[in-house]
Amino acid sequence: MAVEDLVEIKFRLADGSDIGPSKFIPSTTVGSLKEKIIALWPKEKENGPRTINDLKLINAGRILENNKTLAESRLPVAEVPGGVITMHVVVRPPLSEKNTDKPQDDAAKKGGCGCTIL
């Protein structure tokens, strides 16, 4: 395989820090990229991902699917020959905390309008 066939990618985290850049072959799946991100996740950061389903990878405004390869997911207009592709990483917040932090209001359960006309 020629060196030109490799795709160089860095992963931009929400705080602006990066993981990589690293080189991958075009047949690498998005799920494999997510596994690499989890393995290289900075230990000092809170709320790190536990599984590949906790992560979303975004390239040129598109959320990439786990079962697709890099070759299937790439957008030619978003790439510069010989350049590094930046993919944004979004971590899904844990669901258990989301459900217990917010007490539910009785008014929200009833539905309907809360408007007052004077």
KEMI-457041 format. One record per residue: x, y, z of N, C-alpha, C, O in turn; residue in one letter. Coordinates in pm, whole numbers, padded with zeros to 5 digits, always signed. Atoms other than C-alpha are relative to their C-alpha. Layout:
KEMI-457041
XYZXYZXYZXYZa...
This chain:
KEMI-457041
+00085-00118+00000+00000+00000+00000+00089+00124+00000+00186+00133+00076m-00078-00123+00011+00134+00341-00095-00033+00093+00116-00142+00087+00173a+00019-00094-00110+00177+00613+00164-00113+00096-00033-00181+00145+00058v+00105-00094+00040-00063+00832-00038-00139-00053+00033-00234+00026+00047e+00130+00059-00028-00346+00588+00037-00044+00021+00145-00162+00008+00175d+00035-00019-00141-00333+00661+00411-00073+00134+00019-00044+00232-00050l+00077-00119-00033-00576+00915+00555+00048+00049+00137+00045-00027+00234v-00048-00055-00127-00437+01144+00827-00114+00078+00067-00171+00170+00008e+00115-00056-00072-00697+01238+01090+00042+00042+00140+00119-00027+00207i-00010-00037-00142-00697+01432+01415-00142+00019+00051-00232+00056-00024k+00132-00004-00061-00988+01429+01655-00005+00119+00096+00072+00125+00191f+00014-00121-00081-01098+01762+01806-00107-00022+00106-00222-00053+00074r+00092+00018-00112-01257+01737+02150-00074+00130+00027-00037+00235-00027l+00085-00116-00026-01520+01977+02285+00074+00118+00061+00037+00233+00039a-00075-00109-00063-01265+02177+02487+00106+00060-00092+00180+00149-00050d-00096-00053+00097-01054+02241+02174+00130-00076-00006+00213-00048-00094g-00122+00080+00006-00780+01990+02252-00016-00109-00106-00127-00140-00148s+00000+00098+00108-00684+01726+01996+00058-00133+00045+00142-00139+00134d-00061+00132-00007-00613+01354+01984+00054-00028-00139-00021-00022-00237i-00061+00027+00131-00371+01271+01704+00082+00117-00046+00114+00204+00035g+00052+00077+00113-00306+01318+01420+00059-00140-00009+00170-00168+00036p-00040+00139+00027-00287+00951+01324-00037-00033-00143-00124+00030-00202s+00027+00041+00139-00285+00776+00987-00078-00131+00000-00048-00222+00078k+00088+00116+00011-00550+00520+00888-00015-00039-00146-00002+00045-00236f+00029+00044+00136-00622+00309+00583-00147+00030-00029-00228+00032+00064i+00138-00036+00033-00944+00398+00395-00105-00105+00037-00223-00072+00049p+00096+00104-00036-01105+00063+00487-00028-00007+00150-00103-00094+00195s+00024-00006-00144-01099+00151+00860-00144+00045+00025-00190+00141-00037t+00139-00039-00030-01452+00167+01004-00003+00113+00102+00092+00135+00177t+00020-00109-00096-01585+00460+01202-00001-00057+00142+00048+00007+00235v-00001+00066-00132-01641+00217+01493+00142-00023+00050+00169-00007+00169g-00141+00019-00039-01266+00138+01491+00064+00132+00041+00144+00136+00134s-00052-00133-00039-01186+00510+01501-00046+00036+00141+00031+00089+00221l+00053-00032-00133-01411+00549+01804+00070-00083+00108+00095-00032+00217k-00074+00083-00095-01236+00257+01978+00138+00060+00028+00184+00059+00142e-00130-00064-00017-00903+00432+01919-00011+00126+00085+00074+00152+00170k+00022-00122-00079-01042+00758+02061-00018-00036+00147+00039+00030+00235i+00022+00041-00139-01160+00577+02376+00132-00043+00064+00158-00011+00180i-00130+00046-00053-00816+00415+02417+00094+00116+00026+00174+00111+00120a-00091-00114-00013-00637+00750+02375-00061+00117+00078+00002+00222+00090l+00068-00109-00070-00887+00959+02575+00084+00048+00118+00130-00034+00197w-00080-00052-00112-00701+01191+02817-00062-00037+00135-00180-00010+00160p+00050+00049-00130-00732+01045+03168-00043+00113+00093-00127+00092+00180k+00033-00111-00090-00753+01389+03333-00135+00064-00034-00186+00145+00044e+00129-00057+00038-01076+01476+03148-00113-00078+00065-00112-00201+00070k+00116+00062-00062-01404+01411+03324-00097-00047-00107-00091-00003-00222e+00107+00048+00086-01698+01226+03170+00050-00054-00133-00003-00020-00239n-00050+00064+00120-01497+01024+02923-00097-00105-00051-00179-00156+00026g+00090+00100+00056-01677+00786+02689+00035-00140+00049+00152-00171+00072p-00023+00139-00043-01721+00423+02798-00010-00096-00118+00064-00195-00124r+00019+00087+00117-01840+00269+02470-00001+00085-00126-00007+00208-00119t+00002-00076+00126-01837+00363+02102-00135+00068-00021-00144+00165-00097i+00131-00063+00014-02207+00445+02131-00011+00130+00079-00105+00206+00060n-00003-00127-00074-02119+00727+02374+00061+00112-00083+00056+00229-00043d-00069-00098+00084-01931+00904+02092-00073+00024-00131-00136-00067-00186l+00041-00033+00135-02036+01085+01778+00119+00065-00068+00184+00153-00010k-00106-00061+00080-01782+01169+01508-00066+00083-00109-00157+00036-00177l+00057-00091+00099-01860+01467+01285+00111+00043-00095+00216+00091-00053i-00095-00042+00104-01680+01533+00957-00077+00083-00101-00173+00035-00162n+00062-00093+00096-01776+01833+00741-00151+00010+00023-00229+00013-00073a+00140-00018-00033-02109+01866+00924-00084-00126-00004-00205-00118+00018g+00074+00126+00006-02207+01500+00887+00038-00090+00117+00156-00105+00148r-00024+00099-00105-02245+01252+01174+00030-00132-00069-00049-00179-00150i-00044+00121+00065-02056+00940+01073-00058-00124+00069-00069-00129+00191l+00059+00123-00051-02211+00594+01112+00108-00102+00032+00207-00113-00040e-00100+00096-00048-02023+00320+01301+00039-00105-00103+00155-00145-00109n-00028+00110+00091-02051+00059+01026+00059+00045-00134+00094-00040-00216n-00056-00052+00125-01924+00285+00743+00151+00008+00010+00206+00026+00119k-00146-00015+00004-01559+00295+00636+00035+00146-00026-00051+00227-00061t-00046-00136+00032-01350+00608+00595-00024+00033-00146-00064+00145-00179l+00019-00024+00143-01369+00569+00219-00146+00034-00031-00173+00118-00117a+00142-00028+00021-01750+00568+00236-00044+00131+00065-00142+00192+00021e+00040-00117-00078-01763+00860+00482+00066+00130-00044+00024+00237-00001s-00077-00120+00035-01518+01102+00320-00073+00089-00099-00142+00040-00188r+00052-00098+00093-01626+01419+00145+00118+00064-00072+00199+00130-00007l-00118-00053+00071-01378+01518-00127+00018+00151+00012+00132+00198+00014p-00015-00146-00010-01453+01892-00095+00055+00043+00134+00104+00155+00147v-00044-00036-00134-01362+01885+00274+00147-00032+00023+00200-00006+00131a-00136+00045-00018-01012+01751+00216+00098+00079-00086+00067+00119-00199e-00110-00060+00073-00689+01912+00110+00102-00110-00024+00142-00177+00072v-00097+00107+00024-00446+01673-00063+00123+00013+00090+00186+00119+00095p-00115-00001-00090-00176+01580+00187-00026+00067+00132+00064+00076+00216g+00034-00069-00124-00358+01765+00465-00056-00094+00105-00080-00212+00079g+00056+00076-00112-00491+01649+00799-00149+00031+00008-00190+00147+00007v+00144-00016-00014-00865+01591+00829-00031+00013+00149+00016-00068+00229i+00042-00016-00139-01017+01721+01153-00142-00051+00014-00233-00004-00055t+00134+00050-00033-01311+01525+01290-00033+00043+00141+00049+00032+00232m+00043-00046-00131-01507+01664+01580-00062-00115+00078-00136-00197+00023h+00047+00108-00087-01583+01436+01875-00100+00058+00099-00071+00155+00170v+00103-00040-00095-01904+01473+02074-00027-00119+00091-00052-00230+00043v+00027+00106-00097-01954+01271+02393-00143+00014+00049-00184+00121+00095v+00137+00001-00050-02309+01176+02482+00004-00005+00152+00073-00090+00208r-00001+00003-00146-02378+01258+02848-00066-00127+00052-00156-00181-00012p+00059+00120-00058-02459+00963+03075-00150+00019+00025-00192+00123+00075p+00146-00011-00014-02835+00893+03079-00045-00003+00144-00145+00062+00177l+00044+00012-00139-02855+00805+03450+00000+00134+00071-00091+00163+00149s-00005-00131-00064-02750+01153+03561-00108+00091-00054-00164+00172+00021e+00098-00086+00064-02987+01317+03317-00139-00020+00061-00214+00076+00077k+00132+00030-00053-03291+01143+03465-00015+00038+00147-00127+00068+00190n+00013-00024-00144-03213+01203+03835+00024+00146+00039-00016+00186+00148t-00033-00137-00038-03092+01566+03827-00121+00094-00004-00125+00190+00072d+00110-00095+00018-03419+01728+03718-00126-00053+00066-00182-00153+00022k+00130+00040-00055-03721+01704+03944-00110+00040-00098-00105+00147-00158p+00105-00031+00097-04034+01687+03732-00108+00083+00066-00149+00057+00180q+00100-00093-00047-04287+01962+03773-00139-00053-00036-00158-00109-00144d+00136+00046+00028-04661+01879+03800-00060+00071-00120-00134+00010-00196d+00053-00077+00113-04745+02154+03550+00052-00055-00132-00020-00056-00231a-00058+00054+00123-04511+02001+03294-00065-00132-00037-00077-00164-00155a+00065+00128+00026-04685+01664+03330-00139+00019-00061-00181-00060-00145k+00138-00023+00046-05032+01810+03265-00003+00043-00146-00097+00010-00218k+00001-00052+00136-04934+01979+02940-00091+00120-00009-00137+00171+00093g+00088-00114+00019-05138+02259+02792+00078+00130+00006+00199+00132+00026g-00062-00131+00007-05071+02627+02773+00001+00066+00137-00092+00051+00215c-00013-00074-00126-04952+02839+03063-00010+00150-00025+00038+00230+00056g+00006-00141+00038-05029+03169+02890-00111+00073+00077-00213+00015+00114c+00101-00085-00062-05218+03453+03051-00028+00116-00092+00064+00186-00134t+00039-00111+00088-05410+03701+02838-00061+00107+00087-00155+00081+00162i+00048-00111-00082-05465+04042+02998-00090+00091-00078-00139+00190-00025l
